[in-house]
Amino acid sequence: MSITQIGTIALWILAILIPVQLIIGAVVARKSGQSASHYFISGKQLPLVLVFFADFATVMGVGNFIGYAGKGYEIGLNQFWMLAGEQGSKMIFAIFLAGMIGRYAYTTINEFLEKELFHDKWLRAIGGIMMTLPMICWTGAQAIGIGTLLSVVMGIDPVSGIWAASLTAILYTVMGGMWAIVWTDLLQGLIRIVVGAVFFVVVYMGVDGIGGIKTAVTAAKPELWSMNSLGFGAALSLLLTPLCGQFTFQAWWQRCFSAKDAKTAQRGFFWTAVFAIFMCSASIMVGMAAYTINPNLPRPDMAFSWMLTSWLNPVLAALLVVTIIGADMTVSAGLLNSGVTLLLMDVIKPFFKPTASDAELIKMGRWLTFVLGVGAVGVAFSFPSVLSAALFGLAVTGGGLFMPLVLGLLLRDKNGGTYITQNAAKASLILGGGTAAVFQYVPQLAKTFGGGIIPGICLSAVITLAVSVFEQARRKAKVTDSTNIQ
């Protein structure tokens, strides 16, 4: 198979697809411009089909094709720990949280926490700033994946590929907001499911299914067919980092707020989880199969692209290339929109522009999309692999916000409030999230604890409970003293 053929066909398909996506952005721009609610949460009008594809297209991006296959190539079945945390958490999220969140029409998770639990705008601002980080990191992860794909399939310099895909996603997000995102997600999601399924079937038939992969892997590198070879700490970190991070992931909350009702939000996320578990599992196995055939790839992230060029005819391969490029653009667009929503609605509007009109908010949102998009490209040049960038962002929010969120929802008082205090939540965000960031980013610390999430959530849990217990006890003491004086 000629890589040149694949690249040429893919370029022709992209020449049609990219203008179509830009046209969608332009067409729905007027609808998105009706109000800030329409721009950021589609006016809370999304039906089940659009909620599902908005979820699915965001879940199954470049990271879940190229990144999961790369980790399958590198660590084998151990990558199922991350799958259980990342995709399994979506199932838990769908069953226990999505329906509850879908009853509200807030724009961010931090707005929900302010209005329903902690009633503290400073906590909302700190959360908004911190939670923008995983949006940028995940967008950067998409850029890393697309640069890798284009360099393997088309011989394009990765830097040029990163900029081309990122700028396209930025442009149609700027024009159409959430409405542009969900309609392009529908188009891209349908292509992704069909072409991705064909690719997985072709590969599995070619290697005699999972049994054939197991036989080849155990002969070539037995530790790949084990979920214990990484060690307990690293495996636990792979499980907890996405699990904790996903529950505090603005993109999921924003899509629940966009759903027309609670049942729609819950069903959309449930079926997203089902499809994501299947396709991510298939990507891991593709990476393991690639190792048995070619164990000398320069980088593990090249496994998916190499298998694509080796196993599909040029037309199907080109369609899959376009599918993954489209995945990059739709995921990037959704995450950029979520990051912009966090900064604008949690920080800028409450503190700097409290009286801003909807038109002003939309205008600022469009400018912020450019700024965060460029920042995401910068992230793409700072991390060595697709999932290293994504895991860093999830570790920060999971380490800082997961415990206050879960404990705040579980420990409710009789009046519908929470026993977790404002100061406890703020301290957890800053200290827990900061600790997770340092331990995740510094190589020696990451090796010691398997990443940043374990020290982050442990410190967060201690701080959240200790500060809350102390402040609640002090409040009771003040009430008692006051009563005695009277």
C-alpha positions in Angstrom: 0.0 0.0 0.0 1.3 3.4 -0.9 1.3 6.0 1.9 1.3 8.6 -0.9 -2.0 7.3 -2.2 -3.5 7.4 1.3 -2.3 10.9 1.9 -3.6 12.1 -1.5 -7.0 10.6 -1.0 -7.3 12.0 2.5 -6.4 15.5 1.4 -9.2 15.4 -1.2 -11.7 14.2 1.4 -10.5 16.9 3.8 -10.8 19.5 1.0 -14.6 18.7 1.1 -15.0 18.0 4.8 -13.3 21.1 6.3 -15.3 23.6 4.3 -18.5 21.7 5.3 -17.6 22.1 9.0 -16.9 25.8 8.5 -20.2 26.2 6.7 -22.0 24.5 9.6 -20.3 27.0 12.0 -21.4 29.9 9.9 -25.0 28.6 9.5 -25.6 28.1 13.2 -23.7 31.3 14.2 -26.9 33.3 14.2 -28.7 30.7 16.5 -25.7 30.6 18.8 -25.6 34.4 18.9 -29.2 34.6 20.3 -27.9 34.5 23.9 -25.0 33.4 26.0 -27.1 30.3 26.9 -27.4 29.3 23.3 -23.6 29.9 22.7 -22.5 27.9 25.7 -25.2 25.3 26.4 -27.3 25.3 23.3 -30.2 27.0 25.1 -30.7 23.7 27.0 -32.5 22.3 24.0 -30.4 19.2 22.9 -32.3 16.0 22.1 -30.9 12.6 22.9 -29.3 12.0 19.5 -27.3 15.3 19.7 -26.4 14.7 23.4 -25.1 11.2 22.5 -23.0 12.3 19.6 -21.7 15.4 21.4 -20.6 13.1 24.2 -19.3 10.4 22.0 -17.4 12.7 19.6 -15.7 14.3 22.7 -14.9 10.9 24.2 -13.5 9.2 21.1 -10.9 11.7 20.0 -7.3 11.3 18.9 -6.2 10.4 22.4 -8.6 7.4 22.5 -7.5 6.0 19.1 -3.8 6.9 18.8 -3.1 7.3 22.6 -4.8 4.1 23.7 -3.1 2.1 20.8 0.2 3.7 21.7 -0.2 2.6 25.4 -1.3 -0.9 24.2 2.0 -1.1 22.3 4.0 0.2 25.3 2.3 -1.4 28.4 -0.2 -3.8 27.0 -3.1 -5.0 29.1 -2.0 -2.5 31.9 -3.7 0.2 29.8 -7.0 -1.4 30.8 -6.5 0.2 34.3 -6.8 3.6 32.6 -9.7 2.4 30.5 -11.5 1.3 33.7 -10.9 4.7 35.3 -11.7 6.9 32.3 -14.5 5.0 30.5 -15.8 3.2 33.6 -16.2 6.5 35.3 -18.5 7.6 32.5 -20.8 4.7 33.3 -20.9 5.7 37.0 -21.3 9.4 36.0 -24.3 8.4 33.8 -26.0 6.4 36.5 -25.5 8.6 39.5 -24.8 12.1 38.3 -25.9 12.9 34.7 -29.6 12.9 35.5 -29.2 15.1 38.5 -27.0 17.6 36.6 -29.4 17.6 33.6 -32.1 19.2 35.8 -30.2 22.4 35.9 -29.3 25.0 33.2 -26.0 26.3 34.7 -23.0 26.8 32.4 -20.2 25.4 34.5 -19.6 22.8 37.3 -18.3 25.7 39.5 -21.5 27.6 39.1 -23.4 24.5 40.3 -21.0 24.2 43.3 -21.5 27.9 44.1 -25.3 28.0 43.8 -26.1 24.5 45.2 -23.3 23.7 47.8 -20.7 26.2 48.9 -22.2 29.7 48.0 -18.7 31.2 47.5 -17.7 33.1 44.4 -14.0 32.9 45.2 -14.2 29.1 45.3 -16.0 29.3 41.9 -13.2 31.4 40.5 -10.4 29.2 41.8 -12.2 26.2 40.4 -12.7 27.9 37.0 -9.0 28.7 36.6 -7.8 25.3 37.7 -10.4 23.4 35.6 -9.4 25.3 32.5 -6.1 23.5 32.6 -7.4 20.0 31.7 -9.4 21.6 28.8 -6.1 23.1 27.4 -4.1 19.9 28.1 -6.7 17.6 26.4 -6.8 20.0 23.4 -3.0 19.8 23.3 -3.3 16.0 23.5 -5.4 16.1 20.3 -2.8 18.2 18.6 0.0 15.8 19.5 -2.1 12.9 18.1 -2.9 14.7 14.8 0.8 15.7 14.3 1.8 12.1 14.8 -0.8 10.8 12.3 0.0 13.3 9.6 3.7 12.7 9.9 3.3 9.0 9.5 0.6 9.0 6.8 1.3 12.1 4.8 4.9 12.9 5.6 3.7 16.3 6.8 5.9 18.1 9.4 4.1 17.5 12.8 4.3 21.2 13.7 2.4 22.1 10.5 -0.2 19.4 11.1 -0.8 20.6 14.7 -1.4 24.2 13.6 -3.6 23.3 10.6 -6.0 21.0 12.6 -6.1 23.3 15.6 -6.8 26.5 13.7 -9.7 24.8 11.9 -11.3 23.7 15.2 -10.7 27.2 16.6 -12.4 28.9 13.7 -15.7 27.0 13.6 -15.9 27.1 17.4 -15.5 30.8 17.3 -18.3 31.2 14.8 -20.9 28.8 16.1 -20.3 28.0 19.8 -22.0 24.9 21.2 -24.5 24.6 18.3 -21.6 24.3 15.8 -19.9 21.7 18.0 -22.9 19.4 18.4 -23.9 19.4 14.7 -20.3 18.7 13.5 -20.1 16.1 16.3 -23.1 14.4 14.7 -21.4 14.3 11.3 -18.0 13.2 12.6 -19.4 10.8 15.1 -21.3 8.8 12.5 -18.2 8.6 10.3 -16.1 7.6 13.3 -18.3 4.7 14.4 -18.6 3.2 10.9 -15.0 3.6 9.7 -13.5 2.7 13.1 -15.6 -0.5 13.3 -14.4 -1.5 9.8 -10.8 -0.9 10.8 -11.0 -3.0 14.0 -12.7 -5.9 12.2 -10.1 -5.9 9.4 -7.2 -6.0 11.9 -8.8 -8.6 14.2 -9.5 -10.9 11.2 -5.9 -10.4 10.0 -4.4 -11.5 13.3 -6.9 -14.3 14.1 -8.8 -12.3 16.7 -7.9 -11.8 20.4 -6.6 -15.4 20.7 -4.1 -14.7 17.9 -3.0 -11.4 19.6 -2.5 -13.2 22.9 -0.4 -16.0 21.3 1.8 -13.5 19.5 2.1 -11.2 22.4 3.1 -13.9 24.9 5.7 -15.1 22.5 7.2 -11.6 21.8 6.8 -9.8 25.2 4.9 -11.7 27.8 4.6 -8.8 30.2 2.3 -7.1 27.7 -0.3 -9.8 28.4 -0.4 -8.9 32.1 -2.2 -6.3 34.2 0.3 -6.6 37.0 3.6 -5.8 35.4 3.5 -2.0 36.1 3.4 -2.5 39.9 0.6 -1.6 42.3 1.2 2.2 42.6 1.4 2.8 38.8 -1.7 0.7 38.1 -3.7 2.5 40.9 -2.6 5.9 39.5 -3.7 4.9 36.0 -7.1 3.9 37.4 -7.6 6.9 39.8 -6.3 9.8 37.6 -9.0 9.6 34.9 -11.6 8.4 37.3 -11.3 11.4 39.7 -10.6 13.8 36.8 -13.6 12.8 34.8 -16.1 13.5 37.6 -14.9 17.1 37.6 -14.6 17.4 33.8 -16.3 20.5 32.6 -17.1 19.1 29.2 -19.4 16.4 30.7 -21.2 18.8 33.0 -21.7 21.3 30.2 -23.3 18.7 28.0 -25.6 17.6 30.8 -26.6 21.2 31.3 -27.2 21.4 27.5 -29.6 18.4 27.5 -33.2 19.2 27.3 -34.0 17.2 30.4 -32.5 14.9 33.1 -33.5 11.6 31.3 -31.9 12.8 28.1 -28.6 13.6 29.8 -28.5 10.3 31.6 -29.3 8.2 28.5 -26.8 10.1 26.4 -24.0 9.5 28.8 -24.8 5.8 29.4 -24.7 4.9 25.7 -21.6 7.0 25.2 -19.9 4.9 27.9 -20.9 1.7 26.2 -19.5 2.7 22.8 -16.4 4.2 24.4 -15.5 1.1 26.4 -15.8 -1.1 23.3 -13.8 1.2 21.0 -11.0 2.0 23.5 -10.6 -1.7 24.2 -10.2 -2.4 20.5 -7.6 0.4 20.3 -5.5 -1.2 23.0 -5.6 -4.6 21.3 -4.6 -2.9 18.0 -1.5 -1.4 19.7 -0.5 -4.8 21.1 -1.0 -6.4 17.7 1.3 -3.7 16.2 4.0 -4.6 18.7 4.0 -8.2 17.7 4.4 -7.3 14.0 6.8 -4.3 14.3 8.4 -3.9 17.7 10.8 -1.2 16.5 8.6 1.8 15.9 10.3 5.1 16.9 7.5 6.0 19.2 4.6 4.0 20.7 2.1 6.6 19.6 2.8 5.6 16.0 1.3 2.2 16.4 -2.3 3.1 15.3 -1.1 5.0 12.3 1.3 2.3 11.2 -1.4 -0.4 11.5 -3.7 1.8 9.5 -1.3 2.2 6.6 -0.4 -1.6 6.7 -3.9 -3.2 6.9 -6.4 -1.0 5.0 -6.8 -0.3 1.3 -6.0 3.3 0.4 -9.6 4.5 0.3 -10.6 3.0 3.7 -7.3 4.1 5.2 -7.8 7.7 3.9 -11.3 7.7 5.4 -9.9 6.6 8.7 -7.2 9.3 8.6 -9.9 11.9 7.9 -12.0 10.4 10.7 -9.2 10.8 13.2 -8.4 14.3 11.9 -12.1 15.1 12.3 -12.0 13.6 15.8 -9.2 16.0 16.6 -11.2 19.0 15.4 -14.5 18.1 17.1 -12.8 17.2 20.4 -10.6 20.3 20.3 -13.6 22.5 19.6 -15.7 21.0 22.4 -12.8 21.3 25.0 -11.9 24.8 23.9 -15.6 25.8 24.3 -15.6 24.3 27.8 -12.4 26.1 28.8 -13.7 29.4 27.5 -16.9 28.9 29.4 -15.0 28.2 32.6 -12.9 31.4 32.4 -15.7 33.6 31.2 -18.5 32.5 33.4 -16.6 31.7 36.6 -13.9 34.4 36.6 -14.5 37.2 34.1 -18.2 37.7 34.4 -18.5 37.5 38.3 -15.5 39.6 39.0 -14.8 41.9 36.1 -18.0 42.1 33.9 -21.0 41.5 36.2 -23.3 43.6 34.0 -22.1 42.3 30.6 -24.8 41.7 28.1 -25.1 38.4 26.2 -23.6 40.0 23.1 -20.6 41.1 25.1 -20.1 37.7 26.6 -20.3 36.0 23.2 -17.8 38.4 21.8 -15.4 37.9 24.7 -15.9 34.1 24.4 -14.9 34.2 20.8 -11.6 36.0 21.6 -10.9 33.7 24.4 -11.3 30.7 22.1 -8.3 32.0 20.1 -6.2 32.6 23.2 -6.9 29.1 24.7 -6.4 27.5 21.3 -2.9 28.9 20.9 -2.2 27.9 24.5 -3.2 24.3 23.7 -0.8 24.2 20.8 1.9 25.3 23.2 1.0 22.4 25.4 1.3 20.1 22.4 5.0 21.0 22.2 5.6 20.5 26.0 4.6 16.8 26.5 6.1 13.7 24.9 2.9 11.7 24.2 -0.8 12.1 23.7 -1.9 10.7 27.1 0.9 12.3 29.1 -0.7 15.7 28.4 -4.2 14.4 29.1 -3.3 12.7 32.3 -1.6 15.9 33.6 -4.7 17.9 33.2 -6.9 15.2 34.8 -4.5 14.8 37.8 -4.8 18.5 38.6 -8.6 18.7 38.8 -9.0 15.2 40.2 -6.5 15.9 42.9 -8.1 19.3 43.9 -11.8 19.1 43.2 -12.9 15.4 43.4 -12.9 15.1 47.2 -14.8 18.4 47.9 -17.3 17.5 45.1 -18.0 14.0 46.3 -17.9 14.7 50.0 -20.0 17.9 49.5 -22.7 15.9 47.7 -22.6 13.0 50.2 -22.5 15.0 53.5 -25.6 17.1 53.1 -27.4 18.8 56.0 -31.1 18.9 56.6 -31.4 22.2 54.8 -29.9 20.9 51.5 -26.5 22.5 52.2 -23.3 20.6 53.0 -21.1 20.0 56.0 -18.0 20.6 53.8 -17.0 24.2 54.4 -16.0 26.9 51.9 -12.5 27.2 53.2 -12.0 23.4 53.2 -13.0 23.3 49.5 -10.7 26.2 48.6 -7.7 24.7 50.5 -8.3 21.4 48.8 -8.4 22.9 45.3 -5.2 24.8 45.9 -3.1 22.3 47.9 -4.5 19.1 46.6 -4.5 20.2 42.9 -1.1 21.8 43.2 0.4 18.7 44.8 -1.0 16.5 42.1 0.4 18.8 39.4 3.9 18.8 40.9 4.0 15.0 41.4 2.5 14.3 37.9 5.0 16.6 36.1 8.3 15.9 37.9 9.6 12.6 36.6 11.2 11.3 39.8 8.1 12.1 41.9 5.9 10.6 39.2 7.9 7.3 39.4 7.7 7.2 43.2 3.9 7.5 43.4 2.9 6.4 39.9 1.7 9.9 39.1 0.2 12.8 41.0 -3.3 11.6 41.7 -2.6 9.5 44.8 -0.7 12.2 46.8 -3.2 14.8 45.5 -6.4 13.1 46.5 -4.9 11.8 49.8 -3.9 15.3 50.8 -7.2 16.7 49.5 -9.3 14.2 51.6 -7.3 15.1 54.8 -7.6 18.8 54.2 -11.3 18.7 53.2 -12.4 16.7 56.2 -10.0 18.3 58.8 -10.8 21.9 57.9 -14.5 21.1 57.8 -14.6 19.4 61.1 -12.5 22.2 62.7 -14.8 24.9 61.3 -18.0 23.1 62.1 -16.8 22.5 65.7 -15.9 26.2 66.1 -19.3 27.3 64.8 -21.0 25.0 67.3 -18.8 26.4 70.1 -19.8 29.9 69.2 -23.5 29.0 69.1 -23.1 27.4 72.5 -21.3 30.4 74.0 -23.9 32.7 72.6 -26.7 30.6 74.1 -25.0 30.5 77.5 -24.6 34.3 77.6 -28.2 34.8 76.9 
